[in-house]
Amino acid sequence: MSKPAGVHTLIRQTHEDRVLQVLREHGALTRGQIAEHVGLSRTTLSEITNVLLERGAITTTNTDGDIRAGRGRPAERLVLDPGAGQFMGVDFGHSRVRIAVSDAAHHIIASGVEFYDPDSGWAERVDSCFRLIEQVGADSGIHYGALQGIGIGFPGPFSPRMPKPVPTSDSGTAVPAGQFVYDSFAERFDTSIIIDNNTRFAALAEAIWGSDAGVQSLVYARLSDGIGGGLVVGGHLVTGTSGFAGELGHISVSPNGVLCRCGKRGCVETVASVPAIFASCTARGVAINSLEDLRAAVAKGDPVVVGVLRDAGDALGRVLGSLAVALNPAEIVIAGDIVHIAGVIFEQAVATIGYELLPVPEAAPHIRVAHLGDDVGALGAIAALFHRSPLLASYPETTQPEPHRGPTQRNIS
């Protein structure tokens, strides 16, 4: 009986990962040396390496000295192709798209950002991303012929297991934005594609790169136009049964509070999101319309503004404290520009979390502000691709890439 195509694909991917891992660890090797390391037959190894050569994932070299097979010419060595983009992370934000590209050694070799109008449609945003991808490739000299996967961070609540769109009577098929983005990339690139909430991807990146040693359990919250979150448990990003895990903004902290856009009352988003903070300050007599207004008010120590910020930090702390009791994470990470501008939010959240925790000192998580920059979502998308590999499902055992420090940036007006 023949094996299902899915099994053959998984076996082939596993073999390819093993070959690439050996080349990452040992550098240039002959086919015979690779076969000894991975335990594959010469026939199977020849098939796998030929596929990797065709894709551009690896290349040949004789620069590390001659190894002769008997009295014949030097045996050909295989190495990872330093110019091949293997994994791509994409993060669509409110007014920009950012990408990061990794090679087969899991090093970030290129990155970039392109800006668009916040009111632009998804067709325009995707086109902006495709222009950025081509420009980054041209500027850095990398190629995308060997792409093994693209991870796409999508803003707002998103489930990768959303039901397929249904036909409508007047316009054929109604395609949700997430499906449109996925289909656009699938049509352009012949590779595996995953799409998920960009805040969840940011949580995964902070777990891997934000901590010195990496952590296996982390609770992440980002304060912005809404409040997004992500949970990393046992070294894996938690998506939940339907793909909606991490929607921290819609946990209620006040049953009789402000009506939330989700239909409930008193969600933490109605207290601690950036628009909610602005609205509360204005309602109490201090007009705050931007982060710069908030920065100025905080610098002056305005008591009304400080009070609003403490309320926001307390509401956030109650949610994060309850999650800490339930999950016992190693770290709690709070992100968002407003946290850097108004440190009192973080201070109050820490105090409230401390109150909510069990009175067991060794169970207390490390609480910190997010360390990574604007490329965090793209990095997390790449990390999610790594974790789908049969050999890379547990990142603490794998050398992970350092975030790229010199991105190619295009500011499109």
Backbone hydrogen bonds, N-H to C=O, Kabsch-Sander energy under -0.5 kcal/mol:
donor,donor_aa,acceptor,acceptor_aa,energy
7,V,4,P,-0.7
8,H,4,P,-1.9
9,T,5,A,-2.4
10,L,6,G,-2.1
11,I,7,V,-2.6
12,R,8,H,-2.6
13,Q,9,T,-2.6
14,T,10,L,-2.4
15,H,11,I,-2.4
16,E,12,R,-2.7
17,D,13,Q,-2.6
18,R,14,T,-2.1
19,V,15,H,-2.2
20,L,16,E,-2.7
21,Q,17,D,-2.5
22,V,18,R,-2.1
23,L,19,V,-2.1
24,R,20,L,-2.2
25,E,21,Q,-2.1
26,H,22,V,-2.5
27,G,23,L,-1.8
29,L,78,L,-1.9
31,R,76,E,-0.6
34,I,30,T,-2.4
35,A,31,R,-2.6
36,E,32,G,-1.7
37,H,33,Q,-1.7
38,V,34,I,-2.5
39,G,35,A,-2.0
40,L,35,A,-0.6
45,L,41,S,-2.8
46,S,42,R,-2.5
47,E,43,T,-1.9
48,I,44,T,-2.4
49,T,45,L,-3.0
50,N,46,S,-2.0
51,V,47,E,-1.7
52,L,48,I,-2.2
53,L,49,T,-2.5
54,E,50,N,-2.4
55,R,51,V,-2.1
56,G,52,L,-1.0
57,A,52,L,-1.9
58,I,52,L,-1.1
59,T,79,V,-2.8
61,T,77,R,-2.2
65,G,62,N,-0.7
68,R,66,D,-0.5
69,A,73,R,-1.1
70,G,68,R,-1.0
72,G,69,A,-1.6
75,A,67,I,-6.1
77,R,61,T,-1.5
78,L,29,L,-3.4
79,V,59,T,-2.6
81,D,57,A,-2.2
84,A,81,D,-1.6
85,G,83,G,-0.6
85,G,143,H,-3.1
86,Q,84,A,-0.6
86,Q,102,S,-3.1
87,F,102,S,-1.8
88,M,149,G,-2.0
89,G,100,A,-3.0
90,V,151,G,-2.8
91,D,98,R,-2.7
92,F,153,G,-2.3
93,G,91,D,-0.7
93,G,96,R,-3.3
97,V,114,E,-2.7
98,R,91,D,-2.1
99,I,112,G,-2.4
100,A,89,G,-2.0
101,V,110,A,-2.9
102,S,87,F,-2.9
103,D,107,H,-2.3
106,H,103,D,-1.8
108,I,402,E,-0.8
109,I,101,V,-2.3
109,I,107,H,-0.7
110,A,101,V,-1.3
112,G,99,I,-1.9
113,V,408,T,-0.6
114,E,97,V,-2.4
115,F,410,R,-0.6
116,Y,95,S,-2.4
120,S,117,D,-2.3
125,R,121,G,-2.0
126,V,122,W,-2.5
127,D,123,A,-2.0
128,S,124,E,-2.2
129,C,125,R,-1.9
130,F,126,V,-2.4
131,R,127,D,-2.2
132,L,128,S,-2.1
133,I,129,C,-2.6
134,E,130,F,-2.1
135,Q,131,R,-2.3
136,V,132,L,-2.9
137,G,133,I,-2.1
138,A,134,E,-2.2
139,D,135,Q,-2.8
140,S,136,V,-2.2
141,G,137,G,-1.8
142,I,137,G,-0.5
143,H,83,G,-2.4
147,L,144,Y,-1.4
148,Q,86,Q,-4.0
149,G,86,Q,-1.1
150,I,192,S,-2.3
151,G,88,M,-2.9
152,I,194,I,-2.5
153,G,90,V,-3.9
153,G,151,G,-0.5
154,F,152,I,-0.5
154,F,196,D,-3.1
162,M,159,S,-1.7
168,T,172,G,-2.7
172,G,168,T,-0.7
173,T,171,S,-1.1
174,A,166,V,-1.2
175,V,173,T,-0.8
180,F,176,P,-2.4
181,V,177,A,-2.4
182,Y,178,G,-2.3
183,D,179,Q,-2.9
184,S,180,F,-2.3
185,F,181,V,-2.0
186,A,182,Y,-2.6
187,E,183,D,-2.0
188,R,184,S,-1.2
189,F,185,F,-2.9
191,T,189,F,-1.5
192,S,148,Q,-0.7
194,I,150,I,-2.5
196,D,152,I,-2.3
198,N,154,F,-2.1
201,F,197,N,-1.6
202,A,198,N,-1.9
203,A,199,T,-1.9
204,L,200,R,-1.8
205,A,201,F,-2.2
206,E,202,A,-2.4
207,A,203,A,-1.9
208,I,204,L,-1.6
209,W,205,A,-3.2
210,G,205,A,-0.9
210,G,206,E,-0.6
211,S,206,E,-0.7
215,V,207,A,-2.2
218,L,232,V,-2.5
219,V,331,E,-2.0
220,Y,230,G,-2.6
221,A,333,V,-2.4
222,R,228,G,-2.6
223,L,335,A,-2.6
224,S,222,R,-0.6
224,S,226,G,-2.9
228,G,222,R,-1.8
229,G,246,G,-0.6
230,G,220,Y,-1.9
232,V,218,L,-2.8
233,V,231,L,-0.5
233,V,236,H,-2.5
235,G,216,Q,-3.2
236,H,233,V,-1.4
238,V,231,L,-3.0
239,T,237,L,-0.5
245,A,239,T,-2.5
247,E,244,F,-1.0
248,L,246,G,-2.5
249,G,227,I,-1.2
250,H,247,E,-1.4
251,I,248,L,-1.7
252,S,250,H,-0.6
253,V,266,G,-3.3
254,S,266,G,-0.9
257,G,254,S,-2.5
260,C,264,K,-3.6
263,G,260,C,-2.0
266,G,258,V,-2.7
268,V,251,I,-2.1
269,E,249,G,-2.1
270,T,267,C,-1.7
271,V,268,V,-1.4
272,A,268,V,-3.1
273,S,269,E,-1.1
274,V,224,S,-2.9
277,I,273,S,-2.2
278,F,274,V,-2.4
279,A,275,P,-2.6
280,S,276,A,-2.3
281,C,277,I,-2.3
282,T,278,F,-2.3
283,A,279,A,-2.5
284,R,280,S,-1.3
285,G,282,T,-1.7
286,V,281,C,-2.7
287,A,285,G,-0.6
288,I,286,V,-0.6
294,L,290,S,-2.1
295,R,291,L,-2.6
296,A,292,E,-2.2
297,A,293,D,-2.2
298,V,294,L,-2.6
299,A,295,R,-2.3
300,K,296,A,-1.5
301,G,297,A,-0.6
301,G,298,V,-0.8
302,D,297,A,-2.3
306,V,302,D,-2.6
307,G,303,P,-2.0
308,V,304,V,-2.1
309,L,305,V,-2.5
310,R,306,V,-2.2
311,D,307,G,-2.1
312,A,308,V,-2.2
313,G,309,L,-2.7
314,D,310,R,-2.5
315,A,311,D,-2.4
316,L,312,A,-2.5
317,G,313,G,-2.5
318,R,314,D,-2.0
319,V,315,A,-1.6
320,L,316,L,-2.6
321,G,317,G,-2.7
322,S,318,R,-1.8
323,L,319,V,-2.0
324,A,320,L,-2.2
325,V,321,G,-1.9
326,A,322,S,-1.9
327,L,323,L,-3.0
328,N,324,A,-2.2
330,A,217,S,-1.3
331,E,217,S,-1.2
332,I,366,H,-2.6
333,V,219,V,-2.9
334,I,368,R,-2.1
335,A,221,A,-3.2
339,V,336,G,-1.2
340,H,336,G,-0.9
340,H,337,D,-0.6
341,I,337,D,-1.6
342,A,338,I,-2.9
343,G,341,I,-0.6
345,I,342,A,-1.8
346,F,342,A,-0.6
347,E,343,G,-2.4
348,Q,344,V,-2.7
349,A,345,I,-2.4
350,V,346,F,-2.6
351,A,347,E,-2.0
352,T,348,Q,-2.5
353,I,349,A,-2.8
354,G,350,V,-2.3
355,Y,351,A,-1.5
356,E,352,T,-2.1
357,L,353,I,-1.7
360,V,358,L,-2.5
363,A,360,V,-2.2
364,A,361,P,-1.5
366,H,330,A,-2.8
367,I,365,P,-0.5
368,R,332,I,-2.5
370,A,334,I,-2.2
376,V,373,G,-1.6
379,L,375,D,-2.4
380,G,376,V,-2.3
381,A,377,G,-1.9
382,I,378,A,-1.8
383,A,379,L,-2.4
384,A,380,G,-2.2
385,L,381,A,-1.4
386,F,382,I,-2.1
387,H,383,A,-2.0
388,R,384,A,-0.7
388,R,385,L,-0.8
389,S,385,L,-0.5
389,S,386,F,-1.5
392,L,389,S,-1.1
395,Y,393,A,-0.6
397,E,394,S,-1.7
398,T,395,Y,-2.3
408,T,111,S,-3.4
409,Q,407,P,-0.6
410,R,113,V,-2.9
412,I,410,R,-0.9
413,S,411,N,-0.6
